[in-house]
Every structure is written in structure tokens, then in C-alpha cells.
Amino acid sequence: MVVLRGDHFIKYNYMAESKGLGDTIEKITKATGIKKVVDTVAKATGKDCGCKNRQNSLNKLFPYNPSGAWLSQRYK
């Protein structure tokens, strides 16, 4: 995705950097500030939020595949 901002082009390439759905959700929570709130609460309570485990699980369940055929590979 390319966005024109003033005289500059800004290129966004989220899918290439993300391994799966978990990585994308992490980027969204960082951009919206939710991650910072969750990390602050987790630090205050002394309990792990489980974000990394959840992220890895979602990446395994819903990986991104450049060919777009992840269902056919997963359910052969």
C-alpha cells in the first residue's frame, strides 16, 4: 500500500513483515496504545499478560503465505 503525503510517498508493507495474524494484532495494539496499557497493568500486578504466547499461537494457527493458499497446505 502506498500513501501520498505532501510531496512524499510512504510505503506500508505490513503483510511482508508479519509472519501471521498474531504479529498483525501486536502491531495494531502498539499503534492504538493498548499494548502500553496492558504492559503497565501487567507490571503493576506482577503477572504476565500472556501476549507473546497468544501471538505465537495465532501465528501458528493463521500464518501468512505469499501464495495465499494457507488453507490448502494446512488441511491436505
MOQUIDA-V18328 format. One record per backbone hydrogen bond with DSSP energy under -1.0 kcal/mol. NH is the residue of the N-H (numbers start at 1). CO is the residue of the C=O. Records with the same first field share a line. If there is no record, write none. Layout:
NH = CO  CO
This chain:
3 = 10
5 = 8
8 = 5
10 = 3
12 = 1
18 = 14
21 = 62
24 = 20
25 = 21
26 = 22
27 = 23
28 = 24
29 = 25
30 = 26
31 = 27
32 = 28
35 = 29
37 = 33
38 = 34
39 = 35
40 = 36
41 = 37
42 = 38
43 = 39
44 = 40
45 = 41
46 = 42
54 = 50
55 = 51
56 = 52
57 = 53
58 = 54
59 = 55
60 = 56
61 = 57
62 = 58
64 = 19
68 = 65
73 = 69
74 = 70
75 = 71
